[in-house]
Amino acid sequence: MIKNPDRLSIDRNDRKLYDEIKLFKKKTNKEKFLFAMAYGYINNVKFPIKSKDGFILNQNLIPEDKALIYSLAIKDSKSPEVLLNLQDVYTIVEGYAHAGLKLLYDESTTGVEPGSFSLKLEKEIFERIKEKENK
């Protein structure tokens, strides 16, 4: 019998990246992970984790966090049946967070002026909201 995971994990090599991104200063691990997960998802990229390192305990997830995680897993798998296996759900969202973190790190550290990445990200978010409103 497969035991349900008790935490969301990151790739062991990503821990230092989470700490280096200025956008993540003063944010909790949960906030960092969910942001990276969403960023990976909106950019339609996920990478498998090679070496898991526990990052967020399930007990620290509030219903809204779970709703976001479950929604993303259903959308990715194209079936609500994915929710029957929490390990599958976590594998999906951990992959998006892993890829999203890489994108955020690369974009925030390659030749940008202080504050410009935050402005670029804010602009991108508003553009995506506008696209959704016009559909």
N, C-alpha and C positions, 0 to 999 in steps of 0.2 A: 504494500500500500504506500502510495506517495504521500508524504507529509506536506501540508501547505506551508509555504514560506512564512516566516514571521517578520520579514523585513524586505524592503526594496534594496537592491544592491547596485553598486556602480562598478566599473572596471577599476581594479586596484591602481592602475596607472593614472586614472582620472582624478584621484583625490587632490593632488597638487594643483591640477588645472582649476578645479572648483575654488581653491584658495587664491589663485592668481588673478582671476577675472575681477577687475575693479567694479564692474556692474553688480557683482555678488557681495561686495563688502557689506557687513552688518546684516546679512540675510541668513536665515536658518538653512540647514541642510535640506529640509523639506522644500523650502521656497526655491532654492537653487536647483534641486532635482526637477521639480515640476516645471520650472521655467525652461530648463534645458530640454525636458521631454516635449513640451509644447513647441519649442523652437525646432527641434528635430522633426516633429510631426508636420508643422506648417511648411517646412522645406522638403517634406516627403523623403526623408532619409533616415535610415536606422542601421546600426552596426551591431553585430553580436558582441556580447561581452566575453572576453577570453578568461579573465581571472576575477571572479566575483569578490567584492568586499562590501559587507553590510553597511548601509548608509542611513536608512530611515526605518525605524520600528513601526510595525502596523498600528500599534497603540497610539502613535502620534498622528495618524491620519484621521482627519475629521470627515464627516459625510460628503462635504463638497469636494474634498481631495479624491475620495474614492469614486465619486460620480465622474470626475474628470478622467481618472485612470481607466475606469470601466468603459466609459464612452469611447475613449481612444482605442482600447482593445477591441471593442465591438466593431468600430469603423474599420480598423485595420484587418480584422479577420473576416469581416463581412457576415458575421453571425453572432447572435447573442449567446450561443452555446459555449463560446469561449469562456464565459463567466463560470462555467462548471469546473474549471481547472485554474485555480489562482496562480499556479506556477506558469501556465501559458500566458495569462494576463501580465504577470510581472516580466516575463521574458520579452514580451512585445514592448512594454513601456520603458523597460531598462535599455532596450536597443535604441529607442528614439532619444532617450536622455543621453546616452553615450554619443550618438551622432550629433545631437543638438549641442552638446558641450564642445565637441571638436569644432563645429562651425562657429559658435560664439567665441571660443578662444582664438581661433584663427582670425576672425573678423575684428576682434578687439585688440589684437596685438600686432597687426601688420600695417605699419605706416599710417597710423591714424593720429590725429591731433587730440589732445585731451578733451574729452566731452563729445567729440564728433561721432563716436560709435553710438553713444546713447541717443544722440539726435537722429542718426540714421535709423536706429532701431525704432524709435518713436514714430518716425515718418513711415516706416514700413508697416507698423501696426495700424496706423490711421488709414493707409492706403488699402490694407486688407479689409478693414471694417467698412470702408466706403464701397469696395467691390461687393461685399456681402449684402449691403443695403440696396445696391442697384440691381441685384438679381431677383 
